[in-house]
Amino acid sequence: MNRAIARRHGPNRRSTAPVADRTTFAITLGAITGVLLAMAVAAPPLAAQTAPVETASLADGPFASMRMLLEKTFLKVDVLTLDVRFGSDAAGRIRALAEGREYAHPLADSIANVAAHATDAYARLRFERNVGLDQFLDGIRDNLERALAAGYIDRAAFDEISGGLPGWYAFLADRGIHEGDEMFYRIRGDELRVVYVATDGTTLLDRTDPGAHRRLAVLGSYYAPGSDFRESLIRSLFP
């Protein structure tokens, strides 16, 4: 796996640090919109267990994975780490586009299009600080709008997902998100599996849902123009 870590500071700085700090934090959380967006109904927490996610079909090599560490503007606090891996089809197409070349915006557009439409993919997200549920949900909706604007999902999918967020994340209502929590996402065809593991190893969520719009909401939120993750993930492919 390519272990290069790309770092990027959030856009839209304002004249007063506290306001910009809050705004960037919400946007940062919005980059996670791919995580549990696609659930059709709420699911209760499960008993303690590991977070098994099948990865046998994923490709290896420098063009099969992307990785980044996202930092909070001004204070440069580590917010989360994201690893994304792809199956052989998407990895081969990314290699054909990127191998022997340098990062450039037109090239990044092509790579993002391949990554966002992958049907064999995996993502692991680790939180590097505590997060409140309200901040988390506000941020999800921000990046969901980016996926909508980019055409990865339609208005009906946006309304379904946005309206269902409070119920879908009810298991975090009192607890919130803790530093060290992890989420695992596995896409196979139009099926999405999501596993949420607490820092103590307890599995708080493990469910699988069908639907192409769920897959596209996940990956589209990472790779849509304006996403907090898009540029840094793609840059991690290059030396």
VOVEXMAR-919683 format. One record per residue: x, y, z of N, C-alpha, C in turn; residue in one letter; residue number from 1; chain. Coordinates in Angstrom, 3 decimals. Layout:
# residues N
    neast   nnorth      nup   caeast  canorth     caup    ceast   cnorth      cup residu num chaine
        X        Y        Z        X        Y        Z        X        Y        Z      A NUM      A
...
***
This chain:
# residues 239
    neast   nnorth      nup   caeast  canorth     caup    ceast   cnorth      cup residu num chaine
    0.838   -1.188    0.000    0.000    0.000    0.000    0.879    1.246    0.000      M   1      A
    0.488    2.209   -0.788    1.218    3.474   -0.803    1.013    4.174    0.520      N   2      A
    2.085    4.402    1.280    1.958    4.969    2.610    2.165    6.475    2.636      R   3      A
    2.273    7.075    1.440    2.453    8.532    1.418    1.279    9.195    2.094      A   4      A
    1.563   10.169    2.925    0.503   10.899    3.631    0.430   12.296    3.055      I   5      A
   -0.740   12.631    2.502   -0.935   13.961    1.928   -1.609   14.823    2.965      A   6      A
   -1.150   16.055    3.118   -1.723   16.971    4.097   -2.242   18.206    3.393      R   7      A
   -3.424   18.640    3.810   -4.023   19.812    3.178   -4.765   20.614    4.215      R   8      A
   -4.675   21.898    4.147   -5.418   22.749    5.067   -6.732   23.130    4.421      H   9      A
   -7.768   23.247    5.236   -9.097   23.545    4.733   -9.172   24.911    4.094      G  10      A
  -10.087   25.088    3.124  -10.252   26.356    2.415  -11.075   27.348    3.211      P  11      A
  -11.252   28.512    2.609  -12.177   29.527    3.112  -11.820   30.028    4.509      N  12      A
  -10.585   30.458    4.721  -10.222   31.040    6.013  -10.967   32.348    6.203      R  13      A
  -11.350   32.621    7.441  -12.042   33.864    7.748  -11.148   34.749    8.582      R  14      A
  -11.625   35.965    8.838  -10.778   36.934    9.498  -10.588   36.641   10.973      S  15      A
  -11.515   35.895   11.620  -11.366   35.575   13.029  -11.187   34.083   13.174      T  16      A
  -10.166   33.665   13.896   -9.809   32.259   13.986  -10.915   31.381   14.533      A  17      A
  -11.670   31.770   15.619  -12.684   30.857   16.145  -13.756   30.498   15.142      P  18      A
  -14.219   31.476   14.322  -15.256   31.192   13.334  -14.733   30.258   12.266      V  19      A
  -13.540   30.562   11.732  -12.960   29.706   10.709  -12.713   28.320   11.246      A  20      A
  -12.317   28.249   12.517  -12.046   26.959   13.133  -13.295   26.100   13.135      D  21      A
  -14.429   26.678   13.555  -15.669   25.918   13.597  -16.121   25.527   12.205      R  22      A
  -16.010   26.449   11.255  -16.453   26.172    9.892  -15.656   25.038    9.285      T  23      A
  -14.338   25.112    9.415  -13.487   24.081    8.835  -13.742   22.738    9.488      T  24      A
  -13.997   22.738   10.806  -14.261   21.487   11.496  -15.517   20.824   10.946      F  25      A
  -16.559   21.625   10.693  -17.788   21.060   10.143  -17.544   20.485    8.763      A  26      A
  -16.762   21.197    7.943  -16.459   20.706    6.609  -15.634   19.438    6.689      I  27      A
  -14.687   19.426    7.610  -13.869   18.241    7.814  -14.735   17.027    8.085      T  28      A
  -15.696   17.181    8.978  -16.567   16.063    9.283  -17.425   15.700    8.083      L  29      A
  -17.742   16.705    7.251  -18.544   16.423    6.075  -17.853   15.495    5.113      G  30      A
  -16.538   15.474    5.153  -15.803   14.586    4.265  -16.079   13.134    4.578      A  31      A
  -16.693   12.881    5.707  -16.978   11.516    6.108  -18.320   11.061    5.555      I  32      A
  -18.945   11.883    4.742  -20.296   11.584    4.312  -20.455   10.206    3.722      T  33      A
  -19.357    9.652    3.194  -19.447    8.300    2.661  -19.656    7.230    3.692      G  34      A
  -19.489    7.502    4.945  -19.421    6.419    5.902  -20.686    5.602    6.065      V  35      A
  -21.736    6.169    6.651  -22.935    5.383    6.897  -24.138    5.974    6.182      L  36      A
  -23.871    6.786    5.173  -24.930    7.506    4.484  -26.065    6.614    4.024      L  37      A
  -25.735    5.407    3.612  -26.630    4.671    2.774  -27.583    3.758    3.502      A  38      A
  -27.655    3.810    4.791  -28.506    2.887    5.511  -29.979    3.256    5.338      M  39      A
  -30.816    2.274    5.126  -32.234    2.540    4.888  -33.028    2.660    6.177      A  40      A
  -32.609    1.983    7.231  -33.277    2.066    8.523  -32.225    2.038    9.608      V  41      A
  -32.614    2.456   10.826  -31.660    2.438   11.926  -31.374    1.005   12.343      A  42      A
  -30.141    0.784   12.848  -29.773   -0.540   13.329  -29.240   -0.421   14.740      A  43      A
  -29.660   -1.302   15.654  -29.173   -1.223   17.034  -27.731   -1.665   17.124      P  44      A
  -27.001   -1.193   18.137  -25.631   -1.641   18.327  -25.583   -3.151   18.524      P  45      A
  -24.499   -3.751   18.030  -24.317   -5.180   18.172  -23.408   -5.482   19.351      L  46      A
  -23.347   -6.744   19.733  -22.475   -7.156   20.820  -21.029   -7.007   20.402      A  47      A
  -20.149   -6.993   21.411  -18.724   -6.817   21.154  -18.210   -7.906   20.221      A  48      A
  -17.469   -7.512   19.209  -16.894   -8.427   18.244  -15.859   -7.664   17.435      Q  49      A
  -15.142   -8.391   16.618  -14.185   -7.731   15.748  -14.923   -7.089   14.596      T  50      A
  -14.170   -6.398   13.725  -14.782   -5.752   12.565  -14.265   -6.416   11.301      A  51      A
  -14.710   -7.617   10.987  -14.200   -8.321    9.822  -14.725   -7.699    8.537      P  52      A
  -13.836   -7.400    7.634  -14.212   -6.893    6.315  -13.369   -7.649    5.298      V  53      A
  -14.017   -8.355    4.414  -13.316   -9.167    3.420  -12.540   -8.275    2.460      E  54      A
  -11.280   -8.610    2.228  -10.442   -7.782    1.355   -9.709   -8.601    0.298      T  55      A
  -10.056   -9.886    0.147   -9.289  -10.765   -0.732   -9.278  -10.311   -2.188      A  56      A
  -10.337   -9.672   -2.634  -10.414   -9.285   -4.050   -9.713   -7.968   -4.349      S  57      A
   -9.224   -7.273   -3.330   -8.581   -5.979   -3.548   -7.186   -6.169   -4.143      L  58      A
   -6.789   -5.217   -4.947   -5.483   -5.279   -5.607   -4.388   -4.766   -4.680      A  59      A
   -3.149   -5.089   -5.021   -1.985   -4.600   -4.302   -1.191   -3.657   -5.198      D  60      A
   -0.262   -2.942   -4.603    0.592   -2.070   -5.394    0.270   -0.602   -5.194      G  61      A
    1.149    0.262   -5.695    1.036    1.702   -5.417   -0.179    2.380   -6.020      P  62      A
   -0.782    1.808   -7.047   -1.930    2.456   -7.678   -3.256    1.832   -7.243      F  63      A
   -3.191    0.926   -6.274   -4.391    0.272   -5.762   -4.882    0.892   -4.474      A  64      A
   -4.152    1.884   -3.933   -4.542    2.457   -2.654   -4.194    3.933   -2.590      S  65      A
   -4.916    4.639   -1.757   -4.667    6.050   -1.481   -4.776    6.249    0.024      M  66      A
   -4.008    7.187    0.546   -4.024    7.414    1.987   -3.788    8.883    2.296      R  67      A
   -4.428    9.364    3.354   -4.211   10.747    3.759   -4.512   10.942    5.231      M  68      A
   -3.902   11.969    5.783   -4.188   12.446    7.130   -4.778   13.837    6.992      L  69      A
   -5.968   14.041    7.505   -6.620   15.343    7.422   -6.378   16.112    8.707      L  70      A
   -5.984   17.371    8.562   -5.682   18.219    9.705   -6.665   19.371    9.797      E  71      A
   -6.855   19.844   11.000   -7.726   20.980   11.255   -6.956   22.276   10.995      K  72      A
   -7.577   23.225   10.329   -6.931   24.494   10.000   -6.519   25.250   11.253      T  73      A
   -5.480   26.023   11.129   -4.928   26.877   12.184   -4.191   26.067   13.252      F  74      A
   -4.921   25.257   14.022   -4.286   24.504   15.089   -3.552   23.274   14.574      L  75      A
   -3.851   22.861   13.359   -3.226   21.697   12.741   -3.388   20.441   13.600      K  76      A
   -4.554   20.282   14.174   -4.862   19.100   14.957   -5.246   17.973   14.007      V  77      A
   -4.662   16.795   14.194   -5.032   15.654   13.371   -6.490   15.297   13.627      D  78      A
   -7.287   15.230   12.574   -8.716   14.969   12.714   -9.040   13.522   12.388      V  79      A
   -8.547   13.033   11.269   -8.806   11.648   10.907   -7.826   11.186    9.841      L  80      A
   -7.661    9.880    9.795   -6.850    9.231    8.770   -7.767    8.387    7.898      T  81      A
   -7.571    8.457    6.605   -8.394    7.699    5.671   -7.518    6.881    4.742      L  82      A
   -7.804    5.602    4.649   -7.183    4.698    3.676   -8.262    4.187    2.745      D  83      A
   -8.019    4.238    1.440   -8.952    3.718    0.448   -8.209    2.728   -0.432      V  84      A
   -8.810    1.568   -0.676   -8.221    0.559   -1.553   -9.240    0.153   -2.609      R  85      A
   -8.710   -0.337   -3.741   -9.570   -0.677   -4.876   -9.279   -2.081   -5.386      F  86      A
  -10.273   -2.642   -6.065  -10.101   -3.912   -6.746   -9.267   -3.750   -8.006      G  87      A
   -9.006   -4.861   -8.680   -8.071   -4.860   -9.804   -8.543   -4.004  -10.976      S  88      A
   -9.843   -3.930  -11.212  -10.330   -3.152  -12.348  -10.026   -1.669  -12.167      D  89      A
  -10.479   -1.087  -11.063  -10.222    0.335  -10.826   -8.732    0.603  -10.667      A  90      A
   -8.019   -0.289   -9.964   -6.583   -0.090   -9.772   -5.841   -0.094  -11.105      A  91      A
   -6.230   -0.983  -12.010   -5.597   -1.022  -13.325   -5.864    0.231  -14.133      G  92      A
   -7.071    0.748  -14.050   -7.405    1.971  -14.784   -6.680    3.178  -14.196      R  93      A
   -6.544    3.202  -12.859   -5.801    4.295  -12.230   -4.332    4.222  -12.611      I  94      A
   -3.760    3.011  -12.626   -2.367    2.852  -13.046   -2.158    3.360  -14.472      R  95      A
   -3.072    3.000  -15.363   -2.950    3.428  -16.758   -2.971    4.948  -16.882      A  96      A
   -3.715    5.598  -16.009   -3.796    7.058  -16.041   -2.577    7.724  -15.398      L  97      A
   -2.108    7.172  -14.278   -1.165    7.894  -13.428    0.294    7.472  -13.569      A  98      A
    0.558    6.265  -13.974    1.935    5.764  -13.954    2.850    6.589  -14.857      E  99      A
    3.951    7.031  -14.289    4.926    7.802  -15.039    4.566    9.257  -15.250      G 100      A
    3.510    9.709  -14.612    3.076   11.092  -14.786    3.148   11.841  -13.464      R 101      A
    3.000   13.155  -13.520    2.971   13.986  -12.335    1.548   14.467  -12.100      E 102      A
    1.274   14.838  -10.848   -0.066   15.315  -10.513   -0.399   16.565  -11.324      Y 103      A
   -1.602   16.585  -11.863   -2.132   17.753  -12.575   -3.647   17.701  -12.441      A 104      A
   -4.286   18.845  -12.481   -5.724   18.883  -12.242   -6.542   18.108  -13.277      H 105      A
   -6.281   18.213  -14.584   -7.055   17.390  -15.521   -6.879   15.897  -15.262      P 106      A
   -5.652   15.488  -14.927   -5.401   14.091  -14.596   -6.156   13.696  -13.330      L 107      A
   -6.166   14.569  -12.340   -6.889   14.288  -11.094   -8.376   14.092  -11.352      A 108      A
   -8.935   14.849  -12.277  -10.350   14.685  -12.611  -10.621   13.276  -13.134      D 109      A
   -9.733   12.790  -13.997   -9.907   11.451  -14.572   -9.769   10.365  -13.510      S 110      A
   -8.780   10.516  -12.642   -8.582    9.539  -11.573   -9.764    9.545  -10.617      I 111      A
  -10.243   10.722  -10.251  -11.385   10.824   -9.343  -12.619   10.149   -9.929      A 112      A
  -12.820   10.278  -11.223  -13.977    9.662  -11.864  -13.912    8.147  -11.776      N 113      A
  -12.722    7.582  -11.979  -12.556    6.139  -11.845  -12.802    5.703  -10.403      V 114      A
  -12.185    6.401   -9.460  -12.299    6.031   -8.047  -13.742    6.122   -7.553      A 115      A
  -14.437    7.169   -7.941  -15.801    7.391   -7.448  -16.784    6.356   -7.970      A 116      A
  -16.488    5.741   -9.117  -17.396    4.756   -9.703  -16.939    3.320   -9.477      H 117      A
  -15.938    3.115   -8.626  -15.442    1.760   -8.371  -16.540    0.895   -7.747      A 118      A
  -16.574   -0.366   -8.142  -17.558   -1.303   -7.597  -16.901   -2.386   -6.739      T 119      A
  -15.606   -2.254   -6.510  -14.886   -3.130   -5.591  -13.923   -2.221   -4.823      D 120      A
  -14.301   -1.844   -3.617  -13.508   -0.854   -2.888  -13.657   -1.051   -1.382      A 121      A
  -12.702   -0.495   -0.667  -12.643   -0.596    0.787  -12.137    0.733    1.320      Y 122      A
  -12.659    1.156    2.471  -12.137    2.346    3.130  -12.072    2.097    4.628      A 123      A
  -11.023    2.599    5.226  -10.860    2.539    6.684  -10.631    3.965    7.163      R 124      A
  -11.453    4.401    8.096  -11.362    5.754    8.612  -11.142    5.679   10.114      L 125      A
  -10.100    6.333   10.598   -9.797    6.375   12.031   -9.898    7.813   12.513      R 126      A
  -10.696    8.035   13.552  -10.824    9.363   14.136   -9.647    9.636   15.056      F 127      A
   -9.044   10.799   14.900   -7.880   11.181   15.688   -8.238   12.163   16.808      E 128      A
   -9.538   12.430   16.980  -10.009   13.291   18.067  -11.481   13.020   18.316      R 129      A
  -12.005   13.470   19.449  -13.419   13.304   19.760  -14.269   14.225   18.882      N 130      A
  -15.476   13.773   18.560  -16.378   14.528   17.694  -17.791   14.428   18.244      V 131      A
  -18.507   15.551   18.310  -19.902   15.539   18.717  -20.811   15.115   17.582      G 132      A
  -21.925   14.475   17.914  -22.825   13.962   16.880  -23.405   15.079   16.023      L 133      A
  -23.824   16.200   16.627  -24.399   17.283   15.833  -23.403   17.827   14.820      D 134      A
  -22.152   17.996   15.239  -21.120   18.459   14.306  -20.924   17.453   13.181      Q 135      A
  -20.937   16.190   13.559  -20.760   15.114   12.593  -21.855   15.132   11.529      F 136      A
  -23.125   15.245   11.966  -24.239   15.229   11.024  -24.249   16.470   10.135      L 137      A
  -23.924   17.625   10.704  -23.854   18.836    9.885  -22.804   18.690    8.790      D 138      A
  -21.675   18.113    9.152  -20.615   17.931    8.179  -20.973   16.931    7.102      G 139      A
  -21.668   15.864    7.473  -22.105   14.867    6.495  -22.973   15.530    5.427      I 140      A
  -23.902   16.360    5.866  -24.794   17.010    4.897  -24.020   17.945    3.972      R 141      A
  -22.980   18.601    4.477  -22.162   19.464    3.623  -21.562   18.683    2.461      D 142      A
  -20.969   17.546    2.766  -20.309   16.800    1.692  -21.289   16.005    0.855      N 143      A
  -22.426   15.666    1.423  -23.471   15.041    0.621  -23.928   15.994   -0.479      L 144      A
  -23.980   17.281   -0.168  -24.330   18.277   -1.188  -23.288   18.327   -2.298      E 145      A
  -22.012   18.086   -1.962  -20.975   18.049   -2.990  -21.180   16.862   -3.931      R 146      A
  -21.548   15.715   -3.354  -21.816   14.549   -4.187  -23.022   14.786   -5.088      A 147      A
  -24.025   15.485   -4.570  -25.197   15.835   -5.374  -24.817   16.787   -6.498      L 148      A
  -24.059   17.829   -6.166  -23.661   18.810   -7.172  -22.814   18.189   -8.272      A 149      A
  -22.027   17.180   -7.913  -21.161   16.524   -8.892  -21.909   15.502   -9.734      A 150      A
  -23.162   15.221   -9.385  -23.962   14.284  -10.159  -23.794   12.830   -9.778      G 151      A
  -23.143   12.551   -8.658  -22.975   11.166   -8.232  -24.268   10.590   -7.674      Y 152      A
  -25.076   11.431   -7.046  -26.392   11.013   -6.561  -27.418   12.032   -7.037      I 153      A
  -28.676   11.633   -7.056  -29.727   12.557   -7.467  -30.432   13.137   -6.247      D 154      A
  -31.394   14.014   -6.490  -32.076   14.700   -5.411  -32.837   13.724   -4.508      R 155      A
  -33.457   12.704   -5.103  -34.206   11.742   -4.296  -33.287   11.024   -3.317      A 156      A
  -32.112   10.625   -3.779  -31.148    9.961   -2.900  -30.668   10.916   -1.818      A 157      A
  -30.407   12.167   -2.198  -29.971   13.165   -1.225  -31.017   13.333   -0.120      F 158      A
  -32.286   13.477   -0.512  -33.348   13.695    0.473  -33.509   12.484    1.386      D 159      A
  -33.424   11.289    0.821  -33.553   10.062    1.619  -32.443    9.975    2.664      E 160      A
  -31.231   10.212    2.217  -30.077   10.077    3.116  -30.069   11.184    4.157      I 161      A
  -30.237   12.425    3.711  -30.192   13.550    4.634  -31.272   13.440    5.706      S 162      A
  -32.482   13.061    5.287  -33.584   12.953    6.235  -33.422   11.817    7.227      G 163      A
  -32.709   10.788    6.833  -32.556    9.634    7.702  -31.384    9.685    8.656      G 164      A
  -30.526   10.692    8.533  -29.292   10.729    9.312  -29.495   10.626   10.834      L 165      A
  -30.408   11.412   11.439  -30.535   11.331   12.906  -30.872    9.929   13.401      P 166      A
  -31.747    9.240   12.705  -32.091    7.887   13.111  -30.967    6.905   12.860      G 167      A
  -30.296    7.053   11.756  -29.223    6.126   11.411  -28.065    6.204   12.398      W 168      A
  -27.812    7.397   12.921  -26.692    7.577   13.843  -27.138    7.673   15.301      Y 169      A
  -28.335    7.173   15.592  -28.858    7.276   16.948  -27.954    6.587   17.968      A 170      A
  -27.210    5.575   17.563  -26.350    4.866   18.512  -25.185    5.720   19.005      F 171      A
  -24.967    6.886   18.353  -23.924    7.802   18.794  -24.493    9.022   19.541      L 172      A
  -25.800    9.055   19.750  -26.440   10.252   20.304  -25.872   10.643   21.662      A 173      A
  -25.747    9.709   22.557  -25.226   10.006   23.888  -23.705    9.882   23.948      D 174      A
  -23.178    8.966   23.221  -21.750    8.650   23.293  -20.879    9.606   22.500      R 175      A
  -21.350    9.986   21.296  -20.509   10.742   20.385  -19.429    9.859   19.770      G 176      A
  -18.504   10.467   19.067  -17.393    9.761   18.432  -16.148   10.008   19.268      I 177      A
  -15.428    8.950   19.579  -14.246    9.043   20.417  -12.967    8.926   19.599      H 178      A
  -11.938    9.581   20.048  -10.616    9.410   19.452  -10.253    7.929   19.462      E 179      A
   -9.847    7.418   18.319   -9.500    6.007   18.194  -10.601    5.154   17.617      G 180      A
  -11.835    5.654   17.542  -12.903    4.920   16.868  -12.543    4.731   15.399      D 181      A
  -13.037    3.645   14.807  -12.767    3.370   13.397  -14.043    2.963   12.681      E 182      A
  -14.108    3.295   11.403  -15.180    2.823   10.541  -14.558    2.112    9.353      M 183      A
  -15.171    0.993    8.980  -14.730    0.200    7.836  -15.881    0.130    6.843      F 184      A
  -15.587    0.336    5.578  -16.612    0.315    4.535  -16.164   -0.635    3.446      Y 185      A
  -17.044   -1.524    3.047  -16.719   -2.487    1.990  -17.777   -2.425    0.921      R 186      A
  -17.359   -2.123   -0.291  -18.239   -2.038   -1.450  -17.962   -3.217   -2.368      I 187      A
  -18.982   -3.993   -2.645  -18.912   -5.089   -3.614  -20.129   -4.953   -4.529      R 188      A
  -19.904   -4.590   -5.783  -21.018   -4.312   -6.672  -21.803   -3.132   -6.136      G 189      A
  -23.108   -3.310   -5.999  -23.949   -2.254   -5.437  -24.345   -2.562   -4.001      D 190      A
  -23.492   -3.295   -3.293  -23.737   -3.632   -1.896  -22.714   -2.935   -1.013      E 191      A
  -23.193   -2.306    0.035  -22.326   -1.581    0.961  -22.421   -2.187    2.354      L 192      A
  -21.270   -2.552    2.908  -21.199   -2.999    4.295  -20.463   -1.937    5.104      R 193      A
  -21.005   -1.606    6.270  -20.401   -0.611    7.152  -20.233   -1.221    8.534      V 194      A
  -19.031   -1.087    9.092  -18.733   -1.579   10.434  -18.128   -0.431   11.235      V 195      A
  -18.718   -0.144   12.384  -18.209    0.900   13.281  -17.675    0.227   14.533      Y 196      A
  -16.391    0.464   14.816  -15.733   -0.174   15.954  -15.259    0.896   16.928      V 197      A
  -15.689    0.787   18.189  -15.284    1.729   19.221  -13.821    1.498   19.581      A 198      A
  -13.259    2.494   20.241  -11.847    2.424   20.587  -11.517    1.260   21.515      T 199      A
  -12.511    0.743   22.249  -12.271   -0.406   23.122  -12.488   -1.733   22.414      D 200      A
  -12.731   -1.697   21.111  -12.915   -2.911   20.342  -14.350   -3.355   20.194      G 201      A
  -15.290   -2.668   20.821  -16.703   -3.022   20.712  -17.248   -2.630   19.342      T 202      A
  -17.943   -3.542   18.688  -18.584   -3.240   17.414  -19.947   -2.615   17.686      T 203      A
  -20.100   -1.361   17.328  -21.343   -0.638   17.575  -22.317   -0.737   16.410      L 204      A
  -21.805   -1.060   15.236  -22.664   -1.189   14.059  -22.009   -2.128   13.069      L 205      A
  -22.823   -3.010   12.486  -22.355   -3.876   11.399  -23.571   -4.213   10.556      D 206      A
  -23.711   -3.561    9.419  -24.862   -3.810    8.575  -24.476   -3.708    7.104      R 207      A
  -25.285   -4.336    6.284  -25.072   -4.343    4.838  -26.355   -3.914    4.160      T 208      A
  -26.245   -3.013    3.182  -27.408   -2.515    2.446  -27.105   -2.483    0.959      D 209      A
  -28.110   -2.775    0.125  -27.939   -2.708   -1.324  -28.268   -1.322   -1.871      P 210      A
  -27.804   -1.030   -3.061  -28.181    0.208   -3.736  -27.006    0.949   -4.331      G 211      A
  -27.066    1.200   -5.642  -25.976    1.918   -6.305  -25.802    3.319   -5.735      A 212      A
  -26.900    3.965   -5.338  -26.777    5.332   -4.831  -26.018    5.367   -3.510      H 213      A
  -26.071    4.287   -2.742  -25.307    4.221   -1.506  -23.806    4.171   -1.807      R 214      A
  -23.450    3.312   -2.742  -22.039    3.223   -3.155  -21.544    4.558   -3.681      R 215      A
  -22.334    5.199   -4.525  -21.912    6.462   -5.127  -21.877    7.591   -4.109      L 216      A
  -22.728    7.537   -3.094  -22.677    8.548   -2.037  -21.391    8.429   -1.236      A 217      A
  -20.971    7.193   -0.983  -19.742    6.968   -0.229  -18.534    7.490   -1.004      V 218      A
  -18.286    6.909   -2.160  -17.083    7.269   -2.911  -17.203    8.657   -3.541      L 219      A
  -18.406    9.037   -3.936  -18.592   10.363   -4.509  -18.259   11.457   -3.526      G 220      A
  -18.551   11.240   -2.253  -18.245   12.265   -1.255  -16.750   12.421   -1.046      S 221      A
  -15.975   11.370   -1.289  -14.521   11.476   -1.198  -13.914   12.180   -2.403      Y 222      A
  -14.495   11.950   -3.571  -13.842   12.368   -4.816  -14.571   13.464   -5.582      Y 223      A
  -15.685   13.968   -5.066  -16.368   15.086   -5.718  -15.524   16.354   -5.620      A 224      A
  -15.598   17.229   -6.605  -14.895   18.517   -6.503  -15.289   19.246   -5.225      P 225      A
  -14.302   19.764   -4.527  -14.545   20.466   -3.279  -14.466   19.598   -2.038      G 226      A
  -14.380   18.272   -2.209  -14.244   17.395   -1.056  -12.939   17.670   -0.328      S 227      A
  -12.974   17.563    0.993  -11.760   17.730    1.783  -10.748   16.626    1.537      D 228      A
  -11.184   15.525    0.957  -10.293   14.388    0.758   -9.744   14.266   -0.659      F 229      A
  -10.453   14.766   -1.638  -10.160   14.462   -3.036   -8.702   14.717   -3.427      R 230      A
   -8.224   15.945   -3.278   -6.893   16.267   -3.764   -5.805   15.507   -3.012      E 231      A
   -5.924   15.437   -1.693   -4.886   14.783   -0.900   -4.845   13.286   -1.170      S 232      A
   -5.999   12.645   -1.319   -5.997   11.240   -1.663   -5.313   10.988   -2.998      L 233      A
   -5.656   11.769   -3.991   -5.084   11.545   -5.318   -3.608   11.872   -5.336      I 234      A
   -3.211   12.908   -4.633   -1.782   13.240   -4.576   -0.955   12.133   -3.938      R 235      A
   -1.561   11.339   -3.068   -0.809   10.269   -2.423   -0.378    9.181   -3.399      S 236      A
   -0.925    9.182   -4.613   -0.507    8.228   -5.643    0.851    8.571   -6.237      L 237      A
    1.254    9.821   -6.100    2.429   10.297   -6.806    3.610   10.481   -5.841      F 238      A
    4.838   10.258   -6.320    6.022   10.420   -5.458    6.133   11.841   -4.915      P 239      A
***
